[in-house]
């Protein structure tokens, strides 16, 4: 069997507005945004911004790894997915 498969499964992506491969970066992005959206706001903020004053490498958050611009983009996508889900 080839890796990745020649005909990977497709799933509807709300963010892309169409079906995408479950092997695609679009689906990976949607899963990340959906995960962050489902976190309680304090946990989401800690995941995005990191834990203030912590010297622990794992507590640096997404901002400490990807930067402020990436976190701003993630927050916008989280809001967008939330609005899409509210509309049904």
N, CA, C and O of each residue as an XYZ file, in Angstrom:
352
protein
N       0.848     -1.183      0.000
C       0.000      0.000      0.000
C       0.887      1.238      0.000
O       1.788      1.359      0.830
N       0.633      2.159     -0.930
C       1.459      3.383     -0.994
C       1.235      4.272      0.230
O       0.175      4.248      0.856
N       2.230      5.029      0.536
C       2.157      5.927      1.685
C       2.457      7.340      1.241
O       3.579      7.549      0.778
N       1.629      8.295      1.323
C       0.229      8.203      1.728
C      -0.609      7.483      0.676
O      -0.165      7.312     -0.459
N      -1.795      7.069      1.038
C      -2.614      6.316      0.100
C      -2.969      7.138     -1.142
O      -3.064      8.364     -1.087
N      -3.160      6.436     -2.258
C      -3.523      7.105     -3.508
C      -4.880      7.799     -3.404
O      -5.065      8.888     -3.947
N      -5.811      7.183     -2.721
C      -7.162      7.736     -2.566
C      -7.505      7.874     -1.085
O      -8.288      7.087     -0.554
N      -6.921      8.873     -0.414
C      -7.201      9.017      1.015
C      -8.658      9.398      1.240
O      -9.295      9.959      0.349
N      -9.185      9.102      2.410
C     -10.561      9.476      2.716
C     -10.739     10.992      2.648
O      -9.821     11.759      2.939
N     -11.935     11.397      2.260
C     -12.286     12.812      2.222
C     -13.270     13.106      3.344
O     -14.059     12.250      3.745
N     -13.207     14.332      3.840
C     -14.106     14.780      4.890
C     -14.409     16.252      4.634
O     -13.590     16.980      4.074
N     -15.603     16.678      5.054
C     -15.976     18.076      4.837
C     -15.242     18.977      5.833
O     -15.279     18.751      7.042
N     -14.582     19.992      5.304
C     -13.892     20.989      6.123
C     -14.738     22.256      6.152
O     -14.998     22.857      5.110
N     -15.164     22.659      7.338
C     -15.939     23.894      7.468
C     -15.093     25.118      7.133
O     -15.595     26.082      6.556
N     -13.832     25.084      7.486
C     -12.965     26.231      7.227
C     -12.655     26.374      5.743
O     -12.595     27.490      5.228
N     -12.457     25.249      5.048
C     -12.177     25.291      3.611
C     -13.464     25.426      2.798
O     -13.441     25.921      1.672
N     -14.590     24.982      3.373
C     -15.861     25.055      2.668
C     -16.044     23.986      1.607
O     -16.843     24.147      0.684
N     -15.298     22.887      1.740
C     -15.378     21.787      0.773
C     -14.767     20.536      1.373
O     -14.202     20.570      2.467
N     -14.885     19.436      0.652
C     -14.244     18.212      1.115
C     -12.736     18.309      0.900
O     -12.263     18.839     -0.106
N     -12.004     17.787      1.867
C     -10.544     17.759      1.789
C     -10.068     16.370      2.195
O     -10.795     15.619      2.847
N      -8.880     16.048      1.817
C      -8.275     14.781      2.205
C      -7.948     14.798      3.696
O      -7.515     15.815      4.238
N      -8.161     13.662      4.344
C      -7.784     13.563      5.760
C      -6.268     13.559      5.928
O      -5.770     13.589      7.054
N      -5.550     13.522      4.845
C      -4.088     13.584      4.869
C      -3.564     14.986      4.580
O      -2.352     15.197      4.580
N      -4.449     15.947      4.334
C      -4.036     17.277      3.887
C      -3.704     18.211      5.050
O      -4.116     17.992      6.189
N      -2.955     19.246      4.727
C      -2.651     20.296      5.696
C      -3.920     21.053      6.074
O      -4.041     21.541      7.197
N      -4.870     21.151      5.139
C      -6.141     21.821      5.452
C      -6.873     21.088      6.569
O      -7.423     21.720      7.471
N      -6.884     19.758      6.513
C      -7.575     18.988      7.547
C      -6.810     19.054      8.866
O      -7.410     19.141      9.938
N      -5.502     19.012      8.780
C      -4.672     19.143      9.987
C      -4.978     20.481     10.672
O      -5.116     20.542     11.894
N      -5.083     21.538      9.882
C      -5.382     22.871     10.421
C      -6.771     22.887     11.063
O      -6.937     23.402     12.168
N      -7.765     22.324     10.374
C      -9.121     22.299     10.926
C      -9.163     21.554     12.250
O      -9.834     21.987     13.188
N      -8.447     20.433     12.333
C      -8.422     19.660     13.581
C      -7.785     20.468     14.708
O      -8.264     20.432     15.841
N      -6.720     21.188     14.411
C      -6.073     22.013     15.433
C      -7.024     23.105     15.923
O      -7.140     23.341     17.126
N      -7.700     23.766     14.992
C      -8.619     24.843     15.356
C      -9.795     24.288     16.158
O     -10.204     24.889     17.151
N     -10.336     23.153     15.739
C     -11.462     22.537     16.458
C     -11.046     22.147     17.874
O     -11.813     22.333     18.820
N      -9.847     21.612     18.024
C      -9.350     21.247     19.349
C      -9.256     22.487     20.245
O      -9.715     22.474     21.387
N      -8.660     23.548     19.716
C      -8.506     24.769     20.504
C      -9.860     25.384     20.855
O     -10.039     25.903     21.957
N     -10.806     25.328     19.928
C     -12.139     25.863     20.179
C     -12.835     25.130     21.319
O     -13.554     25.747     22.106
N     -12.629     23.836     21.412
C     -13.307     23.041     22.431
C     -12.695     23.178     23.823
O     -13.322     22.796     24.811
N     -11.489     23.714     23.915
C     -10.874     23.909     25.231
C     -11.619     24.995     26.002
O     -12.100     25.955     25.402
N     -11.721     24.857     27.316
C     -12.264     25.967     28.111
C     -11.357     27.188     27.912
O     -10.143     27.033     27.785
N     -11.928     28.398     27.884
C     -11.123     29.588     27.603
C      -9.823     29.718     28.403
O      -8.806     30.084     27.813
N      -9.794     29.439     29.724
C      -8.502     29.561     30.424
C      -7.445     28.584     29.886
O      -6.273     28.936     29.751
N      -7.869     27.375     29.588
C      -6.924     26.384     29.047
C      -6.493     26.779     27.637
O      -5.328     26.617     27.273
N      -7.433     27.296     26.844
C      -7.104     27.740     25.479
C      -6.082     28.864     25.522
O      -5.108     28.857     24.768
N      -6.309     29.844     26.420
C      -5.375     30.961     26.526
C      -3.997     30.501     26.973
O      -2.986     30.999     26.478
N      -3.946     29.561     27.899
C      -2.653     29.025     28.345
C      -1.961     28.293     27.203
O      -0.746     28.401     27.040
N      -2.728     27.550     26.414
C      -2.155     26.819     25.277
C      -1.623     27.799     24.231
O      -0.551     27.587     23.665
N      -2.362     28.854     23.984
C      -1.953     29.823     22.967
C      -0.834     30.739     23.459
O       0.173     30.914     22.773
N      -1.007     31.320     24.639
C      -0.079     32.343     25.126
C       1.037     31.818     26.012
O       2.040     32.502     26.221
N       0.872     30.618     26.529
C       1.849     30.087     27.468
C       1.502     30.526     28.882
O       0.561     31.288     29.103
N       2.264     30.041     29.811
C       2.044     30.351     31.224
C       3.031     31.437     31.629
O       4.244     31.225     31.611
N       2.506     32.595     31.994
C       3.341     33.736     32.358
C       4.231     33.394     33.553
O       3.766     32.847     34.553
N       5.510     33.724     33.431
C       6.440     33.542     34.527
C       7.014     32.146     34.653
O       7.855     31.899     35.518
N       6.579     31.235     33.811
C       7.085     29.867     33.893
C       8.381     29.726     33.098
O       8.515     30.280     32.007
N       9.319     28.989     33.650
C      10.567     28.694     32.947
C      10.508     27.325     32.282
O      11.456     26.910     31.616
N       9.397     26.630     32.463
C       9.205     25.298     31.894
C       9.067     25.402     30.378
O       8.248     26.174     29.879
N       9.849     24.643     29.661
C       9.822     24.657     28.193
C       8.432     24.337     27.655
O       7.994     24.949     26.681
N       7.743     23.403     28.265
C       6.415     23.004     27.802
C       5.344     24.057     28.087
O       4.256     23.997     27.515
N       5.630     25.003     28.948
C       4.648     26.025     29.316
C       4.762     27.276     28.450
O       4.070     28.264     28.697
N       5.614     27.243     27.452
C       5.810     28.449     26.638
C       4.657     28.718     25.681
O       4.540     29.828     25.162
N       3.809     27.735     25.437
C       2.643     27.917     24.594
C       2.989     28.035     23.124
O       4.157     28.039     22.735
N       1.951     28.131     22.324
C       2.134     28.248     20.879
C       2.845     29.549     20.540
O       3.652     29.592     19.612
N       2.550     30.612     21.286
C       3.208     31.900     21.033
C       4.716     31.782     21.167
O       5.459     32.370     20.381
N       5.176     31.021     22.161
C       6.602     30.845     22.369
C       7.275     30.022     21.288
O       8.493     30.084     21.126
N       6.491     29.252     20.547
C       7.044     28.408     19.485
C       6.863     29.068     18.119
O       7.809     29.155     17.336
N       5.641     29.534     17.836
C       5.318     30.048     16.502
C       5.296     31.565     16.403
O       5.389     32.115     15.305
N       5.173     32.248     17.538
C       5.172     33.707     17.523
C       3.781     34.307     17.647
O       2.769     33.619     17.520
N       3.761     35.617     17.900
C       2.507     36.343     18.135
C       1.603     36.375     16.918
O       0.385     36.261     17.050
N       2.184     36.528     15.726
C       1.364     36.593     14.511
C       0.617     35.283     14.295
O      -0.545     35.296     13.890
N       1.262     34.165     14.558
C       0.604     32.864     14.401
C      -0.534     32.709     15.398
O      -1.588     32.174     15.053
N      -0.339     33.167     16.620
C      -1.394     33.085     17.630
C      -2.564     33.982     17.246
O      -3.718     33.599     17.440
N      -2.293     35.160     16.709
C      -3.371     36.044     16.260
C      -4.165     35.375     15.138
O      -5.392     35.468     15.110
N      -3.484     34.709     14.222
C      -4.163     34.010     13.128
C      -4.992     32.843     13.667
O      -6.110     32.616     13.204
N      -4.458     32.103     14.636
C      -5.210     31.003     15.238
C      -6.463     31.526     15.942
O      -7.536     30.936     15.810
N      -6.338     32.618     16.682
C      -7.505     33.191     17.370
C      -8.590     33.596     16.363
O      -9.778     33.393     16.614
N      -8.184     34.164     15.233
C      -9.149     34.544     14.201
C      -9.839     33.311     13.625
O     -11.048     33.334     13.393
N      -9.096     32.247     13.395
C      -9.666     31.010     12.865
C     -10.581     30.341     13.889
O     -11.612     29.776     13.522
N     -10.219     30.399     15.153
C     -11.075     29.849     16.217
C     -12.409     30.591     16.216
O     -13.466     29.966     16.301
N     -12.367     31.907     16.122
C     -13.588     32.712     16.086
C     -14.411     32.377     14.843
O     -15.633     32.249     14.918
N     -13.742     32.237     13.709
C     -14.441     31.924     12.456
C     -15.134     30.568     12.539
O     -16.293     30.452     12.141
N     -14.453     29.535     13.049
C     -15.057     28.224     13.164
C     -16.225     28.260     14.150
O     -17.243     27.605     13.927
N     -16.087     29.012     15.225
C     -17.171     29.151     16.196
C     -18.411     29.746     15.518
O     -19.524     29.268     15.732
N     -18.222     30.767     14.718
C     -19.342     31.405     14.018
C     -19.964     30.455     12.998
O     -21.187     30.408     12.870
N     -19.146     29.703     12.275
C     -19.652     28.732     11.303
C     -20.515     27.693     12.012
O     -21.593     27.344     11.531
N     -20.045     27.203     13.145
C     -20.796     26.184     13.889
C     -22.103     26.737     14.444
O     -23.102     26.020     14.500
N     -22.107     27.985     14.847
C     -23.353     28.596     15.367
C     -24.410     28.709     14.268
O     -25.602     28.546     14.527
N     -23.968     28.988     13.051
C     -24.899     29.093     11.927
C     -25.466     27.731     11.535
O     -26.545     27.634     10.952
N     -24.708     26.675     11.872
C     -25.174     25.316     11.571
C     -24.803     24.897     10.258
O     -25.121     23.779      9.854
